[in-house]
Amino acid sequence: MDLHTWLAFVAASCLIALSPGSGAVLAMSHGLSYGVRRTSVTILGLQLGLLLLLLVAGAGVGSLLLASETAFNTVKVLGACYLIYIGWSQWRAGTGNALQGGAAAPAGPWQRRFATGFLTNATNPKGIVFMVAVLPQFMTDARPLWMQLLVMAATSLVIDLTVMHGYALGASSLRRMMQSPRAMRNQNRVFGGVLMAVGAGLFFVKRGGAHA
């Protein structure tokens, strides 16, 4: 990959990572509830899901998903339902995770946080549509496909890892303001509501979005 092409991809990856989405909402929600260190597991799950999307799109499977209405709609419904489920679960959490003295709330098993992060990105049809539309713009037949995918995957993961930790750190800094049961309930409802809204929005994603 040429330097100017890579720099353009870096710029695109930064814009993608910084744009509000389900991953950013999840990183902020867990950062506020559990602190940055425990949220790192969630973010690693997000990165594995992102890597899967990159490989799916780069290998051409993403194009096949976009070509098959049944396959695309299956991924879309699964992703939408999963986000609505975790959003509803957080909405109903009430004050059970109220913070004491600014300390992080009980985070539960790390495997659960990791799986939540992975599934949030891996079942996101908007990610597939976007990757199928964006990746070909930075690829060339003059260089091996696997090498280009490796460079783009490493670049995307480093940028997204940094940005998601930034979101988690920013949210974590507000923990001392969220000590009361009422504040925690409101926080759960805000993030839960946003996740449900993002999930509901996935139902309207069209296959043709990658060709617009």
C-alpha positions in Angstrom: 0.0 0.0 0.0 1.4 3.4 -1.0 2.0 6.0 1.7 -0.5 8.5 0.3 -3.1 5.7 0.1 -2.4 4.6 3.6 -2.6 8.1 5.0 -6.0 8.5 3.3 -7.1 5.2 4.9 -5.9 6.5 8.3 -8.0 9.6 7.9 -11.1 7.5 6.9 -10.5 5.1 9.8 -10.3 8.0 12.3 -13.6 9.4 11.0 -15.2 5.9 11.2 -14.0 5.4 14.8 -15.0 8.8 16.0 -18.5 8.7 14.5 -21.2 7.9 17.1 -22.3 4.3 16.9 -23.1 1.2 19.0 -19.5 0.6 19.8 -18.9 4.1 21.1 -22.1 3.9 23.1 -21.1 0.6 24.6 -17.6 1.8 25.5 -18.9 4.9 27.2 -21.6 2.9 29.0 -19.1 0.3 30.4 -16.5 3.0 31.1 -19.0 4.9 33.2 -20.2 1.8 35.0 -17.0 -0.3 35.4 -14.0 2.0 34.8 -11.5 2.0 32.0 -9.5 -1.1 33.1 -12.5 -3.4 33.1 -13.9 -1.8 29.9 -10.7 -2.8 28.1 -12.1 -6.3 27.9 -15.3 -5.0 26.3 -13.1 -2.9 23.8 -11.0 -6.0 22.9 -14.3 -7.7 22.1 -15.3 -4.8 19.9 -11.9 -5.1 18.1 -12.4 -8.8 17.4 -15.8 -8.0 15.9 -14.3 -5.2 13.8 -11.6 -7.5 12.6 -14.2 -10.1 11.6 -16.0 -7.4 9.6 -12.8 -6.4 7.9 -11.9 -9.9 6.9 -15.5 -10.6 5.8 -15.6 -7.5 3.6 -12.0 -8.0 2.3 -12.5 -11.6 1.4 -15.6 -10.8 -0.7 -18.1 -12.5 1.7 -19.5 -9.1 2.5 -20.4 -8.6 -1.2 -22.1 -12.0 -1.2 -24.1 -11.0 1.9 -25.2 -7.8 0.2 -26.2 -9.8 -2.9 -28.3 -12.2 -0.9 -31.4 -10.6 0.5 -32.0 -13.5 2.9 -28.5 -13.6 4.2 -28.3 -9.9 4.6 -31.7 -9.6 6.4 -30.7 -12.5 8.7 -27.6 -10.6 9.8 -29.6 -7.4 10.0 -32.3 -8.8 12.2 -29.9 -10.6 14.5 -27.8 -7.4 15.0 -30.8 -5.2 15.6 -32.4 -7.6 18.1 -29.1 -8.0 20.0 -28.6 -4.3 20.4 -32.2 -3.9 21.5 -31.8 -6.7 24.0 -28.7 -5.3 25.6 -30.2 -1.8 25.6 -33.4 -3.1 27.3 -31.3 -5.0 29.8 -29.4 -1.8 30.7 -32.6 0.2 30.8 -34.1 -2.2 33.3 -30.9 -2.3 35.4 -32.3 0.5 37.6 -30.1 1.3 40.5 -28.6 -2.1 41.0 -25.2 -0.8 39.9 -25.2 2.5 41.8 -21.6 3.7 42.5 -20.2 4.2 45.9 -17.6 6.9 46.4 -16.9 6.9 42.7 -15.8 3.3 42.7 -16.5 1.1 39.7 -19.7 -1.0 39.8 -19.4 -4.9 39.9 -18.6 -5.8 36.3 -19.4 -9.5 36.3 -17.5 -12.1 34.4 -15.0 -10.7 31.8 -16.2 -13.2 29.3 -19.6 -11.6 29.3 -18.2 -8.1 28.6 -15.9 -9.5 25.9 -18.8 -11.3 24.2 -21.0 -8.2 24.4 -18.3 -6.2 22.6 -17.7 -8.8 20.0 -21.3 -9.4 19.2 -22.1 -5.6 19.1 -19.6 -5.2 16.2 -19.9 -8.6 14.5 -23.6 -8.5 14.1 -23.7 -4.9 12.8 -24.9 -4.9 9.2 -24.0 -1.2 8.8 -20.4 -2.2 9.4 -20.6 -4.8 6.6 -22.2 -2.3 4.2 -19.7 0.4 5.0 -16.6 -1.9 4.8 -17.7 -3.3 1.4 -18.1 0.2 0.2 -14.9 1.6 1.7 -12.2 -1.1 1.5 -12.2 -1.4 -2.3 -11.4 2.3 -2.6 -8.0 1.7 -1.0 -7.1 -1.6 -2.6 -5.2 -2.2 -5.8 -4.5 -5.3 -8.0 -0.8 -4.3 -8.1 -0.1 -5.7 -4.6 -1.1 -8.9 -2.8 -4.6 -8.8 -1.3 -3.6 -10.4 2.0 -0.8 -7.8 2.5 -3.2 -4.9 1.9 -5.8 -6.4 4.2 -3.2 -7.0 6.9 -2.1 -3.3 6.8 -5.7 -2.0 6.8 -6.8 -4.3 9.6 -3.8 -3.4 11.8 -4.4 0.3 11.1 -8.1 0.2 11.8 -7.7 -1.8 15.0 -5.0 0.5 16.5 -7.1 3.6 15.7 -10.4 2.1 17.0 -8.7 0.7 20.1 -7.4 4.2 20.9 -10.6 6.0 20.2 -12.8 3.5 22.2 -10.5 3.8 25.2 -10.8 7.6 24.9 -14.6 7.3 25.0 -14.3 4.9 28.0 -11.8 7.2 29.8 -14.1 10.3 29.2 -17.1 8.5 30.6 -15.1 7.0 33.5 -14.1 10.5 34.6 -17.8 11.2 35.3 -18.2 8.3 37.7 -18.0 10.5 40.8 -21.0 12.4 39.5 -23.0 9.2 39.3 -22.9 8.1 42.9 -26.7 8.4 43.7 -29.2 5.7 42.8 -31.2 8.3 40.8 -28.1 9.3 38.7 -27.3 5.7 38.0 -30.8 4.9 37.0 -30.8 7.9 34.6 -27.5 6.8 33.2 -28.7 3.3 32.6 -31.8 4.6 30.9 -29.9 7.1 28.7 -27.4 4.5 27.4 -30.0 1.7 27.3 -32.3 4.0 25.3 -29.5 5.0 22.8 -28.6 1.3 22.3 -32.2 0.4 21.6 -32.5 3.3 19.2 -29.4 2.3 17.3 -30.7 -1.3 17.2 -34.1 -0.2 15.9 -32.3 1.9 13.2 -30.6 -1.2 11.9 -33.9 -2.5 10.7 -33.9 0.3 8.1 -30.4 -0.5 6.7 -30.7 -1.4 3.0 -28.5 -3.7 0.9 -28.1 -1.0 -1.7 -26.4 1.3 0.9 -23.0 0.2 -0.2 -23.6 1.4 -3.8 -25.2 4.7 -3.0 
